[in-house]
Amino acid sequence: MTQQNTRKGIVYMIAATLIFSLQDVLSRHLGETNNIFVVVMIRYWFFAMFVIAMSLRMPGGLSRVLKPRYPVIQVLRGLLLVAEICVMVFAFIKLGLVATHAVFACFPLLVAALSGPVLGEYVGWRRWTAVAVGCVGVFVILQPGSGVLSVWSILPFAAALMFALYGLLTRYVAAEDGASVSFFWAGTSGAVAITLLGIFFWEPLSAGSWPWMLALCCSGIVGHWCMIRAYDFAEASAIQPFSFLQLVWIAIIGVAFLHEPLGANVVIGAAIVVAAGLFTLSRARKKGEEPTPVARP
């Protein structure tokens, strides 16, 4: 077993958030000139190969992960994750990286709000207050009547909802299936689902896209490896707050290199949402609840 080292865990989590941010930039670039389903399908082929390779290296091999205690829920998790990724890539193109991630940052609040009906957990008034404050932050970002608000604004919120459900279901199956089983099924069931959809939209990648596609797939593998190492070295509750750095990286990349606008409403609203999200994570930690995945691959 890897010796606990919280500092190393934090470093690996920060590296993972940076790599996943670069991955989002690549996804947007490829999605602008190629079919989104084809891009996600190829990405998932690499993801599936990675999780299979990881499973083969673990004690028990594939036989251990092929018999989950909750097969239907595991498949549902995979479907939610791949659908969330497709929606996010579409949102990157329609809204931009910064605006999309600013709204998506509300998903820990959705986890808090849905933990009652989905897991039967008690949600106290403090966390309900944090959810309400987070909703205010989202409205500040969207700025009704101007700015980001449009029919496309529903996309990052829908993605956040799907990722919140994915995280809650991951927590539900964790006691019986374990992280390795859940990781395997998230990759393989998602790959099967997007392949069944992607073959109907198949078209060759545009000229010059393959180097970027390979970079996207490789960055995904490296990012997942960093995230796994982070959880190897540190408790989830200690490194979860650092997942919000992905929003910081996205803001830097989006403004400095993609020339995306960064209005005061987005900065203030995102700060409100992140603060409320950090509060819900803190309350969950104090209550000793099982951690919910907070780093979006």
N, C-alpha and C positions, 0 to 999 in steps of 0.2 A: 504493500500500500504506500502511496506517495505521502511523504511527510508534509504536514500542514505548514504552509508558509503564506500567510495572508498577503504580504507584500508582492510576492511573485504572482499570486492569484489575481491581484488588482492589475498588475502590469499586463498579464495575458488578456484580461477582460478589456482593458483599454486598447490593446492591439487588435482584439477581435472587433470592437466597435469601429475602429478606424478602417479596417479591411472591409467590413460590411458596408461602410459608407462609400468606399471606392467601388464596391460591387454595385451599389445602387446607381452610381454615376455610369458605370459600364452598361447596366441594364437599360437605363434611359437612352443612352447613345444607340444601343442596338435596337431598342424598341421603336425608335424614330424612323428607322430605315428598313425594318424587318417586321414580320408578323410576330406579335407578342407571344402567342401560344407556341410558336416554333422556338423562339429564344428560350422561354421557360422550359420547354420540353428537353432541349439539349442540355441546359443547365442541370435539370433533374437527372438526366442519365449519368452525369458525372457524380452528382450527389448520391445516387443509388449505389454506384460502384464504390464510393467512399464508405458508406455505412455497411455494405456487405463485407468489404475488406476489414473494417473495424471489428465486425462481428466474428469473422473467421479467426481473428487474433485473440479473442477473449476465451476464457475457460468454457468449454461446452460447445463452442463454435455456433454454427447456424442452428443446430438442433435446439439450442437453448432459447433462441429468439423467435423461432418459427411457431412456437406454441404459447402465444400470449394468453393471459387469464381473461382479458377483455378484447377479443379480436374485432368485434364490431366497433367499439370505441376507438381502438387503435387505427382502424381504417378511416373512421370519421375524422380523427386528428389529422391524418395525412391529407385528406381532401380539404379540410379547412386551411391547412398551411399552404398548399399549392394554390388554392383559390385566392388566398390573401396575397401571395406574391404576384399573381397575375394582375390583381386589382391595383396593387401598389405601383407596378411598372406602368400601367395605364395612367394612374394618377400623376406619376413623375412627368409624363409627356404633356398631360393636360394642365397641370397646376404648377409644375416645377418641383424640384427636390425640397427646397426649404419649406414652402407652404405645406406640402404633403406631410413631411415629417413633423412639422409643428402641430398639425391636427392629430396625426397618428400617436403623438406622445401621450394622448389621453387614455391609452389602453390599460395602464395599471388601475385607473379609476373605474373602467368598465369591469375589470377583474373584481374589484372591491364590490361594485354594485351587483354583479352577477353571482358572486360566491354564495349568496343566500339561496336563490332559486336553483342553482346548478349543484352545489355541494351541501346545501343545508346548513351552512355556517351562519353564525350570528354576526351581523354587521351593526356595530354601535353607532350612536349619533355622531361621534367624532369623524368616523370614516364617511358617513353619509354627508356630513358637512364638507369634507374634502372633495367628495364627488361633485357637490353643488358648486364649490369654488372652482373646480376644474372645468365645469360646464361654462362658467363665466369666462374663464380663460379662452376656451374654444370660441365663444362668441366674440371676444376681443380680436382673436386672430381673423375670424371670418368677416368681421366688421360689416354687419348687414347693410346692404345698400351700396357697397363699394368694395374695392380691394379684392380679396381672395374669393369672396362669396360668389358662387355660381352653381349651376346644376352639377358641375363636376366636384364640388366640395363634399358631396356625399361619399365619394370614393375612398379617401383616407379614413373617414369615420367608419365606413363599412369594413375596411381592412382591419382597423383597430378592433372592431367588434369580433371579427373572425379570429384574430390573433388572441384576444382575451378568452374566447371560448376554447381555442386550442390549448392555451396555458392552463385553464381550469380543468380540462379533460386530462391533460398531462398529470396534473396534481392528483386527479381522481384515481388514475391507474397506477400511480407511482408505487404504492405500497405493495402491490402484487406483482407487477410486471418489471419494475425497475427502469433505470435510465437507459440502459443498453437496448432493452427490448423496445422501448418507446422511440428511441433514436432510429433504430432499424426500420420500424414500421412507418415512421414519418417520412423517411426517404424512399422506401420501396413502394408503398401504396400511393404516395404522391406521384412517383415516376410512372406507375402504371396508369393512373388516372389522366395525367397530362399527355401521355403518349396516345391514349385512346382518343383524346380530343385533338391533339396536335397533328395527327396524321391526316385529318380532314382539312387542315389549313396548310399542309406542307408546301413549302416553296423554297428554292435555294436561297441561302443567305446572300445579301447584296454584296457587290464587289468590295473587297477589303474588310469584310466583317469577321472573317474567321480568326484573325489574330486577336481581335477584341473578344470574340466568343471564347476562345481558349483562355484568355486572361480572366474572363468572368468565371469560368468553371474552376480554374486553378485558385483564384482568390477565394471562392466559396469553400474549397477544401482547406486552405490555410486558415481561413476565418473560423471554420468549425473546429479545427484542431486547436487553435488558440483558446476557443471557448471551453473545449473539453479540458484542456490543461488548467484553465482558470478554476474550474470546479474541482479538479484534482487537488489543487494546492490550497484552496480556501473554501469556507462555507458559503453557500449561495447567498445567505443574508448579508454577508460582509462585502460581496462584490456586486450585488444587484444594483445599488445606486449608481455605479459607474457606467451602467448600460446607457444612461441618459446622455453620456458624452457623444453618442452617435448623432444626436441633434446638433451638438456643437460642431463636430466635424462637417456635417452636411451644410451648416450655415457658412462655415469658412470656405468650403469647396464651391458651394453654390454662388456665393457673392464674389469670391476672388477669381474663380476660373470660368464660371458659367454666366457671370454677370446677371444673376437673378436679383430681383429687388428684395430688400430686407427692410420693410417698413417698421415703424415704431409699434404698430398694432401687433405685428407678428412677434417681435422681441418681447413685448410686455405680456402678450397672451401666452406665449410659450413658457415664459418664466413662471406664470401663474399655474399653468398645467403641470410643469415639472415639479414645482414646489408641492402642489397637492399630491402628485404621484409619489414623491419621496415620503410624504407624511403617511400615506397609506402603506407603503413598504415598512416604515418604522413601526406602525401599529401592528402590522401582521407579525413582525419579528418579536415584538413584546408579548404577543399572545401565543407565540410558539407555533404558528401555523406553518404548514409545509410551504416551501418557496414555490412561486410560480415563475416559469420562464419569462425573462424580461428582455432578453437580447434577441432581436429579430434577425434571423439569418437571411 
